Amino acid sequence: MNKELFELMTKILDEVGKLKSYIKERKQDKGIDLQATERIINRLDNIVEEADKELIDTLIRIEKNFDFEKTKSTLMSKKTDK
């Protein structure tokens, strides 16, 4: 589940980055309303920031879970060695 969430968040970040680049190119080529473009770009920046925070939290949870499972495995092997 965490791996799937990580992959999804990574894809979202990539897609938002592509969309931002596209909007910036269109703004320059077509003269799109500057204020509207800036609002869209700012919103995308906020989405990226939130997704990045969620991704970091997910990675921390994955690492903690891995550490827990590793410790559990070590304790179980010590218990069976006795």
Order of alpha helices (4+ residues) and beta strands (2+ residues): alpha-alpha
